[in-house]
Protein backbone atom coordinates (compact mmCIF):
# COMPACT_ATOMS: atom_id res chain seq x y z
CA UNK A 1 0.00 0.00 0.00
CA UNK A 2 1.40 3.39 -0.97
CA UNK A 3 1.65 6.25 1.48
CA UNK A 4 -0.21 9.45 0.59
CA UNK A 5 1.96 12.24 -0.81
CA UNK A 6 3.68 14.03 2.05
CA UNK A 7 3.08 11.22 4.58
CA UNK A 8 6.03 10.17 6.70
CA UNK A 9 7.05 7.11 8.66
CA UNK A 10 5.87 7.24 12.28
CA UNK A 11 9.46 7.40 13.54
CA UNK A 12 10.83 9.83 10.97
CA UNK A 13 11.49 13.37 12.18
CA UNK A 14 10.08 15.91 9.70
CA UNK A 15 12.61 18.06 7.82
CA UNK A 16 11.02 21.40 8.88
CA UNK A 17 11.33 20.37 12.54
CA UNK A 18 14.99 19.43 12.05
CA UNK A 19 15.67 22.78 10.34
CA UNK A 20 13.96 24.67 13.16
CA UNK A 21 16.05 22.80 15.75
CA UNK A 22 19.26 23.57 13.84
CA UNK A 23 18.39 27.30 13.76
CA UNK A 24 17.63 27.32 17.50
CA UNK A 25 20.95 25.66 18.29
CA UNK A 26 22.86 28.12 16.08
CA UNK A 27 21.21 31.08 17.82
CA UNK A 28 21.94 29.68 21.28
CA UNK A 29 25.55 29.02 20.30
CA UNK A 30 26.01 32.65 19.22
CA UNK A 31 24.48 33.92 22.46
CA UNK A 32 26.78 31.68 24.50
CA UNK A 33 29.86 33.02 22.73
CA UNK A 34 28.78 36.58 23.46
CA UNK A 35 28.26 35.74 27.13
CA UNK A 36 31.71 34.13 27.25
CA UNK A 37 33.30 37.26 25.79
CA UNK A 38 31.58 39.44 28.40
CA UNK A 39 32.64 37.14 31.24
CA UNK A 40 36.26 37.22 30.08
CA UNK A 41 36.20 41.03 29.99
CA UNK A 42 34.79 41.14 33.53
CA UNK A 43 37.49 38.75 34.73
CA UNK A 44 40.24 40.88 33.22
CA UNK A 45 38.87 44.00 34.88
CA UNK A 46 38.64 42.33 38.29
CA UNK A 47 42.17 40.94 37.94
CA UNK A 48 43.52 44.46 37.56
CA UNK A 49 42.01 45.53 40.88
CA UNK A 50 42.86 42.60 43.19
CA UNK A 51 45.85 40.79 44.72
CA UNK A 52 47.28 37.24 44.46
CA UNK A 53 44.34 35.51 46.12
CA UNK A 54 41.91 37.18 43.77
CA UNK A 55 44.20 36.48 40.80
CA UNK A 56 44.24 32.78 41.69
CA UNK A 57 40.47 32.74 42.09
CA UNK A 58 40.08 34.49 38.74
CA UNK A 59 42.46 32.03 37.09
CA UNK A 60 40.35 29.15 38.35
CA UNK A 61 37.15 30.94 37.38
CA UNK A 62 38.50 31.58 33.91
CA UNK A 63 39.46 27.93 33.52
CA UNK A 64 36.03 26.86 34.73
CA UNK A 65 34.38 29.17 32.22
CA UNK A 66 36.57 27.77 29.47
CA UNK A 67 35.72 24.21 30.44
CA UNK A 68 32.03 25.06 30.70
CA UNK A 69 32.19 26.74 27.31
CA UNK A 70 33.76 23.61 25.83
CA UNK A 71 30.96 21.51 27.28
CA UNK A 72 28.32 23.92 26.03
CA UNK A 73 29.72 23.91 22.50
CA UNK A 74 30.02 20.12 22.57
CA UNK A 75 26.34 20.13 23.51
CA UNK A 76 25.53 22.45 20.63
CA UNK A 77 27.42 20.22 18.23
CA UNK A 78 25.51 17.21 19.51
CA UNK A 79 22.21 19.08 19.35
CA UNK A 80 22.89 19.85 15.70
CA UNK A 81 23.68 16.21 15.02
CA UNK A 82 20.53 15.17 16.88
CA UNK A 83 18.46 17.77 15.02
CA UNK A 84 19.57 16.13 11.79
CA UNK A 85 18.62 12.63 12.95
CA UNK A 86 16.32 10.98 10.49
CA UNK A 87 14.68 8.52 12.90
CA UNK A 88 14.38 7.65 16.58
CA UNK A 89 17.01 4.92 16.38
CA UNK A 90 19.63 7.37 15.14
CA UNK A 91 18.54 9.92 17.73
CA UNK A 92 18.91 7.43 20.59
CA UNK A 93 22.31 6.25 19.32
CA UNK A 94 23.59 9.84 19.15
CA UNK A 95 22.29 10.56 22.64
CA UNK A 96 24.06 7.48 24.07
CA UNK A 97 27.33 8.46 22.37
CA UNK A 98 27.08 11.98 23.75
CA UNK A 99 26.41 10.73 27.29
CA UNK A 100 29.49 8.49 27.23
CA UNK A 101 31.68 11.27 25.84
CA UNK A 102 30.44 13.77 28.44
CA UNK A 103 31.35 11.46 31.33
CA UNK A 104 34.94 11.39 30.06
CA UNK A 105 34.96 15.17 29.58
CA UNK A 106 33.70 15.78 33.12
CA UNK A 107 36.36 13.47 34.58
CA UNK A 108 39.11 15.37 32.71
CA UNK A 109 37.69 18.71 33.78
CA UNK A 110 37.53 17.68 37.44
CA UNK A 111 41.18 16.61 37.31
CA UNK A 112 42.29 19.90 35.73
CA UNK A 113 40.34 22.00 38.23
CA UNK A 114 41.66 19.97 41.17
CA UNK A 115 45.23 20.61 40.05
CA UNK A 116 44.55 24.31 39.59
CA UNK A 117 43.02 24.68 43.05
CA UNK A 118 45.98 22.90 44.61
CA UNK A 119 48.50 25.09 42.78
CA UNK A 120 46.58 28.27 43.65
CA UNK A 121 46.51 27.29 47.32
CA UNK A 122 50.28 26.75 47.27
CA UNK A 123 50.93 30.14 45.62
CA UNK A 124 48.60 31.94 48.02
CA UNK A 125 50.23 30.29 51.04
CA UNK A 126 53.66 31.45 49.85
CA UNK A 127 52.51 35.06 49.62
CA UNK A 128 51.14 34.93 53.17
CA UNK A 129 54.46 33.69 54.63
Residue pairs with C-beta under 8 A, 6 or more apart in sequence:
8 14
9 87
11 87
11 88
11 89
12 86
12 87
13 85
13 86
13 87
13 88
13 91
18 83
18 84
18 85
21 79
21 82
21 83
22 80
22 83
22 84
25 76
25 79
25 80
25 83
26 80
28 76
29 73
29 76
32 69
32 72
32 73
32 76
36 65
36 69
39 65
40 62
40 65
43 58
43 61
43 62
43 65
46 54
46 58
47 54
47 55
47 58
50 58
51 127
52 123
52 124
52 127
53 124
53 127
56 120
56 121
56 123
56 124
57 120
59 116
59 120
60 113
60 116
60 117
60 120
63 112
63 113
63 116
64 113
67 109
67 112
67 113
70 105
71 102
71 105
71 106
71 109
74 98
74 101
74 102
74 105
75 98
78 94
78 98
81 94
82 91
82 94
82 95
82 98
85 91
85 94
